[in-house]
């Protein structure tokens, strides 16, 4: 038996990257996992139950929660991992308001709607685990990334609010803050940075690796393991925490 065995877990952004890694770890430990993302083609490759939804809309969030509950049962674990990155962002005064709105819609509004809906059952049953994937940018802002920075800072505010509001009902709420991880989204930002600076994407990744004392970037597996722990019964004493998975780096 493990601390997630038999639990129903809804994992967003689970078609690839950190979300897929976390979903696979939870499933390997006995959780009944619903993977949610926008791409059915990518979701089908994961090999777990899945639901296609646009998590940047209230309707999509409602569909994800309802579909999970109807097919797998009441949600015990909510992992809000989906998000969009900052590859197309610019300095604040040059920022496209549409990009700002889109980032907030996906990165912050979506987790709010999912959390609000999933918490109702958790509170009634007096058990729940909520885990958010923020970023080290949720603590220390990156330049020319005001929308991404703000959304990831805001996600920590949501996490702490859930810890306070739902804590009396046996629900914990925490966040993981990965540093640079080699995901598709991070690869796109590396390519954009490389194009802007006239260097190769591999050089960008070498620079990113140099930020960490270990001389490498954290892995999907390392972040996924942290999420899986926070989603478990064994993490019952941890709530309201923002946990960096960044190999000791302060950035």
JOMOUR-V355368 format. One record per run of one state. SS is the DSSP state (hx for helix, st for strand, lp for the rest). FROM is the first residue (numbers start at 1). TO is the last residue. Records with the same first field share a line. If there is no record, write none. Layout:
SS = FROM-TO / FROM-TO
//
This chain:
lp = 1-7 / 13-16 / 29-31 / 38-39 / 47-48 / 53-57 / 72-76 / 81-91 / 95-96 / 126-127 / 134-135 / 139-145 / 168-170 / 179-180 / 182-183 / 198-200 / 210-217 / 219-219 / 231-232 / 236-241 / 246-251
st = 8-12 / 32-37 / 49-52 / 77-80 / 128-133 / 171-178 / 181-181 / 218-218 / 242-245
hx = 17-28 / 40-46 / 58-71 / 92-94 / 97-125 / 136-138 / 146-167 / 184-197 / 201-209 / 220-230 / 233-235
//
